[in-house]
Amino acid sequence: MDRGRLIAVVLAGILHSAVVAAEDRHVFLNWEVSYSVQSPLGVSKRVITINGRLPGPLLNLTTNDVAHVNVVNTLDEPFLLTCQACVCRNGLQMRRNSWNDGVAGTNCAIQPGENWTYVFQAKDEIGSFFYRPSLGLHAAAGGHGPIRVNNRPVIDVPFPQPDGEFDVLIGDWYNMDAKEMKERLDGGRGLPPPDGILINGLGPYEAEVTFKAGRTYRLRVSNVGTRTSLNFRLQGHKLLLVEAEGTYTLQKHYASLDVHPGQSVSVLVAADQAPKPYYMVVSSLFVLPELFGVATVLYAGSGEQPPSGDAPLDDRSSHNDYNRSMEQAMSIRMNLTSGAARPNPQGSFHYGEINVTRTVLLRNDVSDIGGRRRCTVNGVAFANAGTPLKLADYFRIAGVLKVVSGMPETRNPSLGTTVIDASYRDYVQIVFENRLPSMQTWHLDGYSFFVVGMAWGKWSPNARSTYNLVDAMYRSTVQVYPTSWTAVLVYLDNEGMWNLRSQDVEKRYLGQELYLRVSQGDSEVPDPRDELPMPSNALLCGKATRLKSWYNYKLGLGLGPGPA
C-alpha cells in the first residue's frame, strides 16, 4: 500500500474515533485479577477472583457504550479474559474489534504483574452475556462475571419494565485445582464428573434472592460452567422467556429451561405466589451422578425463614431425556416484531431469502495423536502457534499459520493450526455434526448465527427442507446433541480473526477449536469502517516481539500501526 493510501486510512480511523467519542458514553473500569482460597463445596480451592469477588463485578453497559477495562494480572501465570457476547444482529454491523477478543489466537497474554486495557464498544447490541478467562483451564477456577447491555431509552422493550433484575450465574464446579486438572489432561486422562453446581459462586442453600409480592423480576441466567448442561427452575413459579444472548424471543412460559455451557437467557418471574420461601433449583443434565445447586427465594416481609431439608425435586425435567431437550430448543423462536438495539424489527432481516455462498461441515471426534488423547475437528486437534494468529496475519510473519479455503477432513488425525479463509459479507452455512455420545456446545466470537435446524443422525443437503427460515433464534452459542447435527447460518459482516470453539473446557483444551479469518482478500489494510485499526496499546509477543521497535517508530511518525 502506498503512503498516501495508508495516511488516508489512518485519518479515517481517527475521524471515526472522534465521532464515536462525541456520540457515545465511555465507561472506565479497573479490574484486578487475583487468587483467593475459597470452599464453596466445603473443600478449599484456589479460585480466580476479580476485585476480590467471585463472580466478578457486573459490566453494565447501554447500547453503543465504549468500555475501557483495565485488567491487572496479579496471578503467577499469563491471563486473558474474553466476553461471551454476540456482536452482529440481523445483518447490521456491530463491530467487536478482534484486536480485543481476549483469546490466544488474537491477543498476547497479560503477563504476571502487568496490566492491559481492553477497549470495545457494545455497538448496536443488547442482551445478557458474561465474561470469563480463556487460557488453559482458568475457566474452571472462576474469573467470570455478568454482562448486561441495556436498551437505549429511545428503543421500546417488548415487555413492561421489571421491578428489579438479578444476574444468576450457574455452573458446574470441580474441587480439583485447575493446575491439577491440566496435569491430568496433559497425562492423557479425562476429567472425572464435576463435584457440584454453584449459583453465583455459592454452594447449595447459600445463595438467596428476595422478591416483593406482586412485582415482576428479570432473571439473567448464564451457564458459566466448564462442561455440563443445566436445567434451571424456580419452585412454584413460571419462567417467561423473553431474551437469549441479545435476541428478544417469542414470549412463552416454561416450567424449566435448559441452559447449555456458554449460553445466557433472560426470564421474567412474577412474584404472585403465597409469600413464603421457595427454592431455585439447578440440576445437571445428561451426566451421572446427577447434581443439584439450590438457592432460596424469599418474599420480603413474609417473616418466614428459609425451609430446612432438601429442596423438592419432583418437578424437575427428565435427567436424560434428549428428545425433550431438543424439542424445547426448537420451540424457542425469535420475536420478529420487536426492535432490539435499533428500532427496526428483528425480523426485518429476511435471512431465509439470502443464498448461501458456502457450507462448512465440522465433525467433532476424539483421537489418539502421538500417544495422547486429543479432541479433533475434522481430524485436526488445534495447536496454539505461540504467536497470536492475528499478529502473524497482520505482520505477514511466515511459518505461523496456514490459511485454508475450506475445512478438509483428514483420515489420519493430527495436530494443526486451522485457519479458514472467509470472504467479508459472505453468507455461510456451518453444520456441526457430533459423532460422540456426549453433548457438545459451540461458540463463535465476533458473531451470532441463526440456529435453523437440528436433528438426530448425520446431516445431508436434504435436511435444508426442514430448516426454520423465518424466525430461527439468533444467538452466539449453540448446543449439538449426541449423535446428531445442528445447522446455523451466519452473515460474515465483521472483519477480523475469530475463534470458533467448543464451550466444553476439556474438549477445547484438547484441541476442539479453529479460527475464521474474515477479510476482503485483496485489501492490504481494512477500511476502518469495516475493521478498526490495530490499537496503539497492542501487546507484541512470540515472533512479533522483534517488530516492537518498528511498530513504535511508526506510531512516533503519527502513521499508526500497519502491515510491514
Order of alpha helices (4+ residues) and beta strands (2+ residues): alpha-beta-beta-beta-beta-beta-beta-beta-beta-beta-alpha-beta-beta-beta-beta-beta-beta-beta-beta-beta-beta-alpha-beta-beta-beta-alpha-beta-beta-beta-beta-beta-beta-beta-beta-beta-beta-alpha-beta-alpha
